[in-house]
Each structure stands twice: as structure tokens, then as C-alpha cells.
């Protein structure tokens, strides 16, 4: 049972980390400062092509 409990804890930790990261935007428009979860070629809010990844 110890092996499965350890594996279960690792899986739950991984799921929590993935869910925490999914709640933060990954890209931002350089002109209007809108933030997105998807990489757009042009900003859907202002039409600018200055969308870049948030570091």
C-alpha cells in the first residue's frame, strides 16, 4: 500500500501544479496590456501584432 500512497501523492502534486499554472495568462499585448492564455498573432482586443509571451 505504501507504494500506491506515494504515487497518489505525486500525482496529486502534479495535478495541483498544472492547475496553478493554467490559471495564469501566458501571453500579453504590448500595446493594450491585455493578457491571454493563448498565443495570438494579433491582439483580439486592439488588433495589434505586439503579442508576446509573459516571462
DRENTIKE-574622 format. One record per atom (N, C-alpha, C): x, z, y; chain; atom name. Coordinates in Angstrom, 1 decimal, padded with zeros to 4 digits. Example, Ala and Ser with C-alpha at 12.3 -4.5 7.8 and 13.67 -1.06 7.14 Angstrom:
BEGIN
{{013.2 007.8 -005.7} 'A' 'N'};
{{012.3 007.8 -004.5} 'A' 'CA'};
{{013.2 007.8 -003.3} 'A' 'C'};
{{012.8 007.1 -002.2} 'A' 'N'};
{{013.7 007.1 -001.1} 'A' 'CA'};
{{012.9 007.9 000.0} 'A' 'C'};
end
This chain:
BEGIN
{{000.8 000.0 -001.2} 'A' 'N'};
{{000.0 000.0 000.0} 'A' 'CA'};
{{000.9 000.0 001.3} 'A' 'C'};
{{002.0 000.6 001.3} 'A' 'N'};
{{002.8 000.7 002.4} 'A' 'CA'};
{{003.2 -000.7 003.0} 'A' 'C'};
{{003.5 -001.6 002.1} 'A' 'N'};
{{003.9 -003.0 002.4} 'A' 'CA'};
{{002.7 -003.7 003.2} 'A' 'C'};
{{001.5 -003.5 002.8} 'A' 'N'};
{{000.4 -004.1 003.4} 'A' 'CA'};
{{000.0 -003.5 004.8} 'A' 'C'};
{{000.2 -002.2 004.8} 'A' 'N'};
{{000.0 -001.5 006.1} 'A' 'CA'};
{{001.0 -001.9 007.1} 'A' 'C'};
{{002.3 -002.1 006.7} 'A' 'N'};
{{003.3 -002.5 007.6} 'A' 'CA'};
{{003.0 -004.0 008.1} 'A' 'C'};
{{002.6 -004.8 007.2} 'A' 'N'};
{{002.3 -006.2 007.5} 'A' 'CA'};
{{001.1 -006.3 008.4} 'A' 'C'};
{{000.1 -005.4 008.2} 'A' 'N'};
{{-001.1 -005.4 009.1} 'A' 'CA'};
{{-000.7 -005.0 010.5} 'A' 'C'};
{{000.2 -004.0 010.6} 'A' 'N'};
{{000.6 -003.6 011.9} 'A' 'CA'};
{{001.4 -004.7 012.7} 'A' 'C'};
{{002.2 -005.4 011.9} 'A' 'N'};
{{003.0 -006.5 012.6} 'A' 'CA'};
{{002.0 -007.6 013.0} 'A' 'C'};
{{001.0 -007.9 012.2} 'A' 'N'};
{{000.1 -009.0 012.6} 'A' 'CA'};
{{-000.7 -008.6 013.8} 'A' 'C'};
{{-001.2 -007.3 013.8} 'A' 'N'};
{{-002.0 -006.8 015.0} 'A' 'CA'};
{{-001.1 -006.8 016.2} 'A' 'C'};
{{000.1 -006.5 016.1} 'A' 'N'};
{{001.0 -006.5 017.3} 'A' 'CA'};
{{001.2 -007.9 017.8} 'A' 'C'};
{{001.4 -008.9 016.9} 'A' 'N'};
{{001.5 -010.3 017.3} 'A' 'CA'};
{{000.2 -010.8 018.0} 'A' 'C'};
{{-000.9 -010.4 017.4} 'A' 'N'};
{{-002.2 -010.8 018.0} 'A' 'CA'};
{{-002.4 -010.3 019.4} 'A' 'C'};
{{-002.0 -009.0 019.6} 'A' 'N'};
{{-002.1 -008.4 020.9} 'A' 'CA'};
{{-001.2 -009.1 021.9} 'A' 'C'};
{{000.0 -009.4 021.5} 'A' 'N'};
{{001.0 -010.1 022.4} 'A' 'CA'};
{{000.5 -011.5 022.8} 'A' 'C'};
{{-000.1 -012.2 021.8} 'A' 'N'};
{{-000.6 -013.5 022.1} 'A' 'CA'};
{{-001.8 -013.5 023.0} 'A' 'C'};
{{-002.6 -012.5 022.8} 'A' 'N'};
{{-003.8 -012.4 023.6} 'A' 'CA'};
{{-003.5 -012.0 025.0} 'A' 'C'};
{{-002.5 -011.1 025.2} 'A' 'N'};
{{-002.0 -010.7 026.5} 'A' 'CA'};
{{-001.4 -011.9 027.3} 'A' 'C'};
{{-000.7 -012.8 026.6} 'A' 'N'};
{{-000.1 -013.9 027.3} 'A' 'CA'};
{{-001.1 -015.0 027.6} 'A' 'C'};
{{-002.1 -015.1 026.8} 'A' 'N'};
{{-003.2 -016.1 027.0} 'A' 'CA'};
{{-004.0 -015.7 028.2} 'A' 'C'};
{{-004.0 -014.5 028.7} 'A' 'N'};
{{-004.8 -014.1 029.8} 'A' 'CA'};
{{-004.1 -014.4 031.2} 'A' 'C'};
{{-002.9 -014.8 031.1} 'A' 'N'};
{{-002.1 -015.1 032.4} 'A' 'CA'};
{{-002.0 -016.6 032.6} 'A' 'C'};
{{-002.2 -017.1 033.8} 'A' 'N'};
{{-002.1 -018.5 034.1} 'A' 'CA'};
{{-000.7 -019.0 033.8} 'A' 'C'};
{{-000.5 -020.2 033.4} 'A' 'N'};
{{000.8 -020.8 033.1} 'A' 'CA'};
{{001.3 -021.8 034.2} 'A' 'C'};
{{000.4 -022.3 035.0} 'A' 'N'};
{{000.8 -023.3 036.0} 'A' 'CA'};
{{000.1 -023.0 037.4} 'A' 'C'};
{{000.8 -023.5 038.4} 'A' 'N'};
{{000.3 -023.2 039.8} 'A' 'CA'};
{{000.5 -024.4 040.6} 'A' 'C'};
{{-000.5 -024.6 041.6} 'A' 'N'};
{{-000.4 -025.7 042.5} 'A' 'CA'};
{{000.5 -025.3 043.7} 'A' 'C'};
{{001.5 -026.1 044.0} 'A' 'N'};
{{002.4 -025.7 045.1} 'A' 'CA'};
{{001.8 -025.8 046.5} 'A' 'C'};
{{000.7 -026.6 046.6} 'A' 'N'};
{{000.0 -026.8 047.9} 'A' 'CA'};
{{-001.1 -025.7 048.2} 'A' 'C'};
{{-002.0 -025.6 047.2} 'A' 'N'};
{{-003.2 -024.7 047.5} 'A' 'CA'};
{{-003.0 -023.4 046.8} 'A' 'C'};
{{-002.0 -023.2 046.0} 'A' 'N'};
{{-001.7 -021.9 045.2} 'A' 'CA'};
{{-002.7 -021.6 044.2} 'A' 'C'};
{{-003.5 -022.5 043.7} 'A' 'N'};
{{-004.5 -022.3 042.6} 'A' 'CA'};
{{-003.6 -022.2 041.3} 'A' 'C'};
{{-004.1 -021.3 040.4} 'A' 'N'};
{{-003.4 -021.1 039.2} 'A' 'CA'};
{{-004.3 -021.6 038.0} 'A' 'C'};
{{-003.6 -022.1 037.0} 'A' 'N'};
{{-004.3 -022.8 035.8} 'A' 'CA'};
{{-003.7 -022.3 034.5} 'A' 'C'};
{{-004.4 -022.5 033.5} 'A' 'N'};
{{-004.0 -022.2 032.1} 'A' 'CA'};
{{-003.6 -023.5 031.4} 'A' 'C'};
{{-003.7 -024.7 032.1} 'A' 'N'};
{{-003.3 -026.0 031.5} 'A' 'CA'};
{{-002.4 -026.7 032.5} 'A' 'C'};
{{-001.5 -027.5 032.0} 'A' 'N'};
{{-000.6 -028.3 032.8} 'A' 'CA'};
{{-001.4 -029.6 033.3} 'A' 'C'};
{{-001.7 -029.6 034.5} 'A' 'N'};
{{-002.4 -030.8 035.1} 'A' 'CA'};
{{-001.3 -031.7 035.8} 'A' 'C'};
{{-001.6 -033.0 035.8} 'A' 'N'};
{{-000.7 -033.9 036.6} 'A' 'CA'};
{{-001.0 -033.8 038.1} 'A' 'C'};
{{-002.3 -033.6 038.4} 'A' 'N'};
{{-002.8 -033.4 039.8} 'A' 'CA'};
{{-003.7 -032.1 039.8} 'A' 'C'};
{{-003.7 -031.4 040.9} 'A' 'N'};
{{-004.5 -030.2 041.0} 'A' 'CA'};
{{-005.9 -030.6 041.0} 'A' 'C'};
{{-006.8 -030.0 040.2} 'A' 'N'};
{{-008.2 -030.3 040.2} 'A' 'CA'};
{{-008.9 -029.7 041.5} 'A' 'C'};
{{-008.3 -028.8 042.2} 'A' 'N'};
{{-008.9 -028.2 043.4} 'A' 'CA'};
{{-008.6 -029.0 044.6} 'A' 'C'};
{{-007.3 -029.4 044.8} 'A' 'N'};
{{-007.0 -030.1 046.1} 'A' 'CA'};
{{-006.5 -031.5 045.9} 'A' 'C'};
{{-006.2 -031.9 044.6} 'A' 'N'};
{{-005.7 -033.3 044.4} 'A' 'CA'};
{{-004.2 -033.5 044.5} 'A' 'C'};
{{-003.5 -032.4 044.8} 'A' 'N'};
{{-002.0 -032.5 045.0} 'A' 'CA'};
{{-001.3 -032.8 043.7} 'A' 'C'};
{{-000.2 -033.4 043.7} 'A' 'N'};
{{000.6 -033.6 042.4} 'A' 'CA'};
{{001.7 -032.6 042.3} 'A' 'C'};
{{001.6 -031.5 043.1} 'A' 'N'};
{{002.6 -030.4 043.1} 'A' 'CA'};
{{002.3 -029.3 042.1} 'A' 'C'};
{{001.9 -029.6 040.9} 'A' 'N'};
{{001.5 -028.6 039.9} 'A' 'CA'};
{{002.8 -028.3 039.1} 'A' 'C'};
{{003.2 -027.1 039.0} 'A' 'N'};
{{004.4 -026.7 038.3} 'A' 'CA'};
{{004.2 -025.5 037.5} 'A' 'C'};
{{005.0 -025.2 036.4} 'A' 'N'};
{{004.9 -024.0 035.6} 'A' 'CA'};
{{005.3 -022.8 036.3} 'A' 'C'};
{{004.6 -021.7 036.0} 'A' 'N'};
{{004.9 -020.4 036.6} 'A' 'CA'};
{{006.0 -019.8 035.7} 'A' 'C'};
{{007.1 -019.4 036.3} 'A' 'N'};
{{008.2 -018.8 035.5} 'A' 'CA'};
{{008.2 -017.3 035.5} 'A' 'C'};
end
